[in-house]
Amino acid sequence: MEKAIINPEGIFNHPGFSRVVAIRNPGTLIFIAGQTPSDANYEPVALGDYLGQYLQVMENLALQLAAAGATWDDVVFRRIFVLNVDRFAEAILAPDVPSFFDPARMPPSTMIGVTRLSKPEFLVEIDLMAVTAT
């Protein structure tokens, strides 16, 4: 088994965990740690805005998927943590919000309402699991 720890440029290199762990043999299993709505210095973005924070999280996750050689089509599980499930769902289910997944091939997903994330300004956090053929 080959295990690669990946902390891509442009994402805060957190001291408490790796951003991505990719395990190969024969394919690649990719585990992406919970991504918060933060910039490259781990500063919160889009304060108080569920949609803005969601879009930043998804942009950061896209960087991490690409760093591991994966795409949104390779995601096999998604877990979402939010402070307010109703406000989050209302924000991301609007018709003009971009879709990151093929609606016919959505990954399994869990949404969990929480009382706080790692910084009080964070409203959303998402982790992913993906699998690629190589």
Backbone torsions as a table, in degrees:
resi	resn	phi	psi	omega
1	MET	NA	136.5	176.1
2	GLU	-110.9	126.1	-178.9
3	LYS	-117.9	123.5	179.2
4	ALA	-114.0	128.6	174.0
5	ILE	-97.9	125.0	-174.6
6	ILE	-126.2	123.8	172.6
7	ASN	-122.5	90.6	-171.4
8	PRO	-64.0	148.4	172.9
9	GLU	-59.7	145.4	177.7
10	GLY	92.8	-6.7	177.9
11	ILE	-120.1	137.3	178.5
12	PHE	-53.5	127.3	178.8
13	ASN	-84.8	91.5	-174.3
14	HIS	-69.4	135.5	-179.2
15	PRO	-74.7	-17.1	-175.0
16	GLY	-91.6	-10.2	-179.0
17	PHE	-166.9	160.6	173.3
18	SER	-84.1	151.6	179.2
19	ARG	-74.4	-41.7	-175.4
20	VAL	-139.5	136.9	169.4
21	VAL	-123.5	122.5	179.3
22	ALA	-113.3	128.4	-179.7
23	ILE	-116.1	125.5	-176.6
24	ARG	-114.9	135.5	171.1
25	ASN	142.8	99.6	-7.8
26	PRO	-82.5	-26.3	176.1
27	GLY	-94.9	-163.3	179.8
28	THR	-124.8	124.1	171.7
29	LEU	-97.1	131.1	-176.1
30	ILE	-122.9	126.1	179.0
31	PHE	-117.8	118.7	-178.7
32	ILE	-109.5	122.9	-178.9
33	ALA	-61.7	160.4	178.8
34	GLY	-51.4	122.9	-179.5
35	GLN	-102.0	127.9	179.1
36	THR	-99.3	167.3	177.8
37	PRO	-80.3	74.1	-175.1
38	SER	-128.4	158.0	175.7
39	ASP	-87.3	-171.4	-176.4
40	ALA	-65.8	-14.2	177.7
41	ASN	-104.6	14.3	-179.7
42	TYR	64.1	30.6	175.5
43	GLU	-96.2	138.6	-179.5
44	PRO	-63.1	144.9	175.6
45	VAL	-119.3	162.9	175.5
46	ALA	49.4	55.5	-176.4
47	LEU	-56.1	128.7	177.4
48	GLY	74.6	4.1	-173.9
49	ASP	-114.1	103.8	-178.2
50	TYR	-59.7	-44.5	-178.9
51	LEU	-66.4	-46.3	178.9
52	GLY	-59.6	-41.4	179.1
53	GLN	-68.9	-41.2	177.4
54	TYR	-58.8	-46.6	-178.5
55	LEU	-63.4	-37.4	176.9
56	GLN	-65.9	-42.6	177.7
57	VAL	-59.1	-46.8	-178.2
58	MET	-65.2	-36.8	176.0
59	GLU	-63.6	-44.5	178.4
60	ASN	-64.4	-39.8	177.7
61	LEU	-65.3	-37.9	177.9
62	ALA	-60.7	-40.1	176.9
63	LEU	-61.8	-40.9	-178.2
64	GLN	-72.0	-40.1	175.5
65	LEU	-59.4	-47.7	-179.3
66	ALA	-61.8	-39.0	179.5
67	ALA	-62.7	-28.0	179.1
68	ALA	-94.7	4.0	179.6
69	GLY	79.1	27.9	-177.1
70	ALA	-123.1	168.1	175.2
71	THR	-129.3	177.2	177.0
72	TRP	-59.6	-30.8	178.9
73	ASP	-65.6	-19.8	-178.9
74	ASP	-87.9	-9.1	-177.6
75	VAL	-67.9	128.0	-179.2
76	VAL	-112.0	-9.1	176.4
77	PHE	-161.1	142.3	178.6
78	ARG	-134.7	136.1	176.9
79	ARG	-126.1	128.0	-175.9
80	ILE	-118.0	130.6	175.0
81	PHE	-113.9	129.1	-179.5
82	VAL	-139.0	153.3	177.3
83	LEU	-76.3	-33.6	-179.1
84	ASN	-137.9	104.8	-175.3
85	VAL	-60.0	-44.1	-177.6
86	ASP	-64.0	-47.0	-179.7
87	ARG	-65.4	-38.0	178.3
88	PHE	-64.5	-49.5	-178.7
89	ALA	-60.4	-42.3	178.8
90	GLU	-60.6	-41.0	-177.7
91	ALA	-68.7	-45.2	-172.7
92	ILE	-86.9	-13.8	-179.5
93	LEU	-93.1	4.3	175.9
94	ALA	-63.6	145.9	-173.8
95	PRO	-62.8	-23.5	-177.2
96	ASP	-92.2	2.9	179.4
97	VAL	-78.5	130.2	-179.3
98	PRO	-62.2	147.4	177.1
99	SER	-99.8	133.0	-179.0
100	PHE	-99.0	-18.1	-177.4
101	PHE	-116.8	151.2	171.9
102	ASP	-67.6	120.7	-177.3
103	PRO	-56.3	-24.6	179.1
104	ALA	-84.4	-9.4	-176.5
105	ARG	-134.6	45.3	-179.7
106	MET	-66.0	140.6	176.8
107	PRO	-75.4	156.9	170.5
108	PRO	-56.0	149.1	-174.7
109	SER	-150.0	148.5	174.0
110	THR	-128.7	133.4	173.6
111	MET	-114.4	131.3	-175.7
112	ILE	-126.7	123.8	173.4
113	GLY	-80.3	130.2	-177.3
114	VAL	-126.5	165.8	179.4
115	THR	-91.5	-20.1	179.9
116	ARG	-165.3	149.5	171.9
117	LEU	-110.4	-171.1	-170.3
118	SER	-64.5	-23.2	170.1
119	LYS	-128.6	142.2	-175.9
120	PRO	-61.4	-22.1	-179.6
121	GLU	-79.3	-16.2	-178.2
122	PHE	-76.0	130.8	178.2
123	LEU	-105.2	-20.6	-171.4
124	VAL	-139.7	143.1	170.9
125	GLU	-146.2	137.2	-178.1
126	ILE	-134.7	133.4	170.2
127	ASP	-116.7	157.4	-175.5
128	LEU	-134.6	155.3	167.0
129	MET	-126.4	137.1	-179.9
130	ALA	-138.2	159.4	177.7
131	VAL	-136.7	131.1	174.2
132	THR	-118.4	160.5	-176.1
133	ALA	-72.0	-23.8	-178.8
134	THR	-123.4	NA	NA
